[in-house]
Amino acid sequence: MVFSAAQLIRRDGVNATGMREVAVHAGAPRGSLQHYFPGGKQQLVDEAVAWSGRYAARRIGRFLAALPEPSPSALFAAMVGQWIREYETEGFGAGCPVAAATVDCAQSAESTRRSAAGAFATWNAPLADALTGFGVPAAQAPALALLMISTLEGALLIARAEGSTAPLETVARELGPLLDGCATGRDRT
């Protein structure tokens, strides 16, 4: 049900995602939502957002394992590439559920704002660790990870608005040299 909520939120936003739709998407009896989520929709949204942060964090390890030549730019290209492939095969109908929940609820639901902030922090931590492994100074790695995440999130919004993967391709190409330049022993030019 949490996965289903995340999928619907990333497509429709929080406000347009109802508990009934989540139950149908999950193939679960509607009563099970009340059983597992006594806090109602707010609890389900918060758990879906937290799950999304954990999912993004786990993806970092998978991307790293698949890189033929590991580098900060290659990792960022893999992160971006996942979205390019999705948009090319499934269209531009969905984005990041954490971003969607933040846009819909940051002002109205403090628990969702905290869940979103936690999700981004959960994603940032393994990304910063990966950057440190590439030789980025430990003091700089969290900020650089934040730059990568925020650049990706912004490019997703623009890609959806334009109905084109060009913004994603652009950020991977343009940010890559900067990322590699931050690794110790690499040329920053």
LUMKEKE-634364 format. One record per atom (N, C-alpha, C): residue in three letters; x, y, z. Coordinates in steps of 0.05 Angstrom, whole numbers, plus 5000, padded with zeros to 4 digits. Atoms other than C-alpha are relative to their C-alpha. Layout:
N
ALAXYZ/...
***
This chain:
189
MET501649765000/MET500050005000/MET501750255000/VAL498249774999/VAL505850475015/VAL501250044972/PHE499049985028/PHE508850314946/PHE497950124982/SER502249905017/SER502150434913/SER499550295005/ALA500349724994/ALA501351094949/ALA502250174987/ALA497849855012/ALA508251314926/ALA499650024970/GLN500349995029/GLN506651124854/GLN497850204992/LEU502249825006/LEU500051504855/LEU500850295006/ILE499149734993/ILE503152114889/ILE501950104979/ARG498149915020/ARG508752144838/ARG498650074973/ARG501549955024/ARG503552144783/ARG497950225003/ASP502349824997/ASP497652534811/ASP500350215022/GLY499749824977/GLY500352904873/GLY498449895023/VAL501350084975/VAL497852834944/VAL497150064999/ASN502849924999/ASN491453214937/ASN498149834983/ALA501650155018/ALA488952794879/ALA500249705005/THR499750284993/THR490952134911/THR498249945024/GLY501850074979/GLY485351834951/GLY500649725012/MET499650264987/MET485351254999/MET498849774984/ARG501350215017/ARG480550864954/ARG501849934977/GLU498350055023/GLU485250944895/GLU502549845008/VAL497750154990/VAL491050694937/VAL499349715004/ALA500950274995/ALA487150084958/ALA499749854974/VAL500450125026/VAL485149934886/VAL502749944987/HIS497450035013/HIS492250034860/HIS501649775014/ALA498550204985/ALA495049584915/ALA498649735000/GLY501650254999/GLY489549054906/GLY499449925028/ALA500550054971/ALA488049114980/ALA497250085007/PRO502649924990/PRO481449135016/PRO500250285013/ARG499949724990/ARG479749855035/ARG500350005030/GLY499850014971/GLY479049655108/GLY502849965010/SER497250044992/SER486349455109/SER501550275003/LEU498849744997/LEU488250185100/LEU499650115028/GLN500749904973/GLN484750375164/GLN501549845022/HIS498650174980/HIS487949785200/HIS503050075001/TYR497149955001/TYR495149925177/TYR500750305003/PHE499549714999/PHE494450685175/PHE497850145016/PRO502149884983/PRO490250895235/PRO500150314999/GLY499849715003/GLY492851605223/GLY498950114974/GLY501349935024/GLY489251605157/GLY501950074977/LYS498649925024/LYS491551915092/LYS502750135008/GLN497549864992/GLN496752355128/GLN502249805006/GLN498050214993/GLN500251745157/GLN501049864975/LEU499350145024/LEU500051385090/LEU501950174983/VAL498349825016/VAL502951985053/VAL502850025013/ASP497449974987/ASP508452075105/ASP501749744997/GLU498550255003/GLU510351335101/GLU500849964971/ALA499350025029/ALA510251355024/ALA502450184994/VAL497749825004/VAL514951955025/VAL502549895012/ALA497750124987/ALA519651625074/ALA501049764984/TRP499350235017/TRP519550985032/TRP501550094975/SER498749895024/SER521351394971/SER502850085005/GLY497249924993/GLY527451685005/GLY501849755004/ARG498450244996/ARG529750985025/ARG500549864973/TYR499650115026/TYR528650744954/TYR502250144984/ALA498049855014/ALA532751304925/ALA502849955011/ALA497550064987/ALA538251164976/ALA501149734991/ARG499250275009/ARG538450424956/ARG501050004972/ARG499249985028/ARG538950614883/ARG502950084997/ILE497249905002/ILE545650954896/ILE501949764999/GLY498350254999/GLY548750274914/GLY499849854974/ARG500450155025/ARG545749954852/ARG501450144977/PHE498749855021/PHE548250514807/PHE503149965002/LEU497150044997/LEU555250454837/LEU500949734991/ALA499250275008/ALA555449704827/ALA500049964970/ALA500250035029/ALA553649784754/ALA501950184984/LEU498349815015/LEU558650334736/LEU502649854990/PRO497550125010/PRO564150074690/PRO502550165008/GLU497849834992/GLU568650664707/GLU498850205020/PRO501349834979/PRO566350964774/PRO501350285001/SER499349724996/SER566651724780/SER497550155008/PRO502449844993/PRO562152274807/PRO498250054976/SER501749955024/SER559852444736/SER498649764990/ALA501350255009/ALA558451724719/ALA497649935018/LEU502250064981/LEU554251644782/LEU497750194994/PHE502249815006/PHE550252274766/PHE498749934974/ALA501250085026/ALA549352044694/ALA498249765004/ALA501750244994/ALA546551384721/ALA497450085013/MET502449904987/MET541751754766/MET498150134980/VAL501549875021/VAL539452184708/VAL498949804980/GLY500750195021/GLY539351604660/GLY497649835007/GLN502450154991/GLN534151234702/GLN497550154991/TRP502349845006/TRP529351804691/TRP499750044969/ILE500249985029/ILE531051884617/ILE498749754989/ARG501250255010/ARG529451154605/ARG497049985007/GLU502850004993/GLU522951214644/GLU498350184982/TYR501649815016/TYR520651824606/TYR499949914971/GLU500150095028/GLU522551524539/GLU498249764996/THR501750235002/THR518750884553/THR497150045010/GLU502649974988/GLU512951114596/GLU498750274998/GLY501149735002/GLY512051844581/GLY500750175024/PHE499249804980/PHE512652454625/PHE497950045022/GLY502349974981/GLY506652314671/GLY500749995029/ALA499450044971/ALA510452184736/ALA502750135006/GLY497549894991/GLY515952514776/GLY500749885027/CYS499150094974/CYS519052444844/CYS497750035020/PRO502249984980/PRO513852284899/PRO500850195023/VAL499249824979/VAL517952664950/VAL499650294992/ALA500449725010/ALA517853294908/ALA497050064998/ALA502949955002/ALA510453214894/ALA498750055027/ALA501149974973/ALA508853134968/ALA500950275012/THR498949744989/THR513253734985/THR498450234988/VAL501549795013/VAL509754174934/VAL497150015011/ASP502850004991/ASP502853954957/ASP499650055030/CYS500550014971/CYS503853925033/CYS501950155018/ALA497949884982/ALA509954305058/ALA498850225018/GLN501249794984/GLN505654885082/GLN497749905018/SER502450084986/SER499554495105/SER500349765019/ALA499650244983/ALA502353865137/ALA502849985010/GLU497350004989/GLU508353925182/GLU501249725000/SER498850275000/SER509153165186/SER501049924972/THR499150065027/THR509653115111/THR502550164993/ARG497649845005/ARG514653685108/ARG502449865014/ARG497850144986/ARG518853315160/ARG500749744986/SER499550255014/SER518052655122/SER501550054974/ALA498649935025/ALA520252995057/ALA502950085006/ALA497349924993/ALA526253315091/ALA501649755008/GLY498650254993/GLY528052635121/GLY500649834976/ALA499550165025/ALA527252295053/ALA502450114985/PHE497749885014/PHE532052785021/PHE502649955015/ALA497650054984/ALA536952695078/ALA500849714997/THR499550295003/THR536351935072/THR501349954973/TRP498850035027/TRP538051994997/TRP502750135000/ASN497549855001/ASN543552495009/ASN502349845013/ALA497950134984/ALA547452065059/ALA501749804983/PRO498350185015/PRO549551485013/PRO501250134975/LEU498849855022/LEU550651964956/LEU502550145009/ALA497649864989/ALA555452374999/ALA502249795006/ASP498050214995/ASP558851725020/ASP501349914974/ALA498850085026/ALA559751524947/ALA501950214990/LEU498349795009/LEU562652194931/LEU502750005016/THR497650024984/THR567552134989/THR501849774990/GLY498550235012/GLY569551454960/GLY501350064974/PHE498849915025/PHE571051804895/PHE502350205004/GLY497849814993/GLY575852274931/GLY499050285005/VAL501049744993/VAL571252864944/VAL500550035030/PRO499649964971/PRO573253165012/PRO497449965016/ALA502350074983/ALA568552925067/ALA498450255008/ALA501449764993/ALA566853645086/ALA498450114977/GLN501349905023/GLN564653795015/GLN497949814989/ALA501750215012/ALA561053144998/ALA497050045005/PRO502949964996/PRO554253285031/PRO498950234983/ALA500949775016/ALA553753964996/ALA499949934971/LEU500050085028/LEU555653664929/LEU497749804995/ALA502350185003/ALA550553104940/ALA497450164998/LEU502449835002/LEU545253634953/LEU499850144973/LEU500049885026/LEU547353984889/LEU499049804979/MET500850205020/MET546453334850/MET497049945002/ILE502850064996/ILE539653184881/ILE498250244990/SER501749775007/SER536953894872/SER500150054970/THR499849975029/THR539553924800/THR498249804986/LEU501750215012/LEU536153264784/LEU497150075004/GLU502849944995/GLU529653474817/GLU499050234982/GLY500749785017/GLY529554134779/GLY499849924971/ALA500150095028/ALA531153794713/ALA497549824995/LEU502450165003/LEU525453304725/LEU497550174995/LEU502249825004/LEU520553874732/LEU499950124972/ILE499949875026/ILE522954214669/ILE499549794978/ALA500450215020/ALA523153554630/ALA497049944998/ARG502950055001/ARG515853424649/ARG498550234987/ALA501349765012/ALA513854134631/ALA500450014970/GLU499449995028/GLU517254084564/GLU499349754985/GLY500550255013/GLY515553364550/GLY502549914984/SER497550065013/SER522853254533/SER502149925020/THR497750094983/THR528952904562/THR502350194998/ALA497849825005/ALA533353474538/ALA501050135026/PRO498949894975/PRO533753814607/PRO501649815016/LEU498550214985/LEU536053164639/LEU502749954986/GLU497550045014/GLU541253054585/GLU501950245004/THR498449764996/THR543653774593/THR501350005028/VAL498849984973/VAL544653734669/VAL502149785003/ALA497950214998/ALA548453074663/ALA502550084986/ARG497649915016/ARG553053354610/ARG501450235013/GLU498849754990/GLU554154034643/GLU501049975029/LEU499150024972/LEU554753834716/LEU502249795003/GLY498150214998/GLY559053224703/GLY502950095005/PRO497249914996/PRO565753594695/PRO500450135027/LEU499849874974/LEU564454004758/LEU500249795022/LEU499950224980/LEU563053374798/LEU502749865000/ASP497550145002/ASP569253024773/ASP502350185010/GLY498049824991/GLY573353644787/GLY500250035030/CYS500049984971/CYS571453614860/CYS501449765014/ALA498650234989/ALA574852934869/ALA502950075003/THR497149954995/THR581752984900/THR501749884978/GLY498150095020/GLY587252934850/GLY499050024972/ARG501149975027/ARG582853104791/ARG500350294992/ASP499849735011/ASP583653704747/ASP497350155002/ARG502549844997/ARG578454244763/ARG499450184977/THR500549825023/THR578854584695/THR497949884981/
***
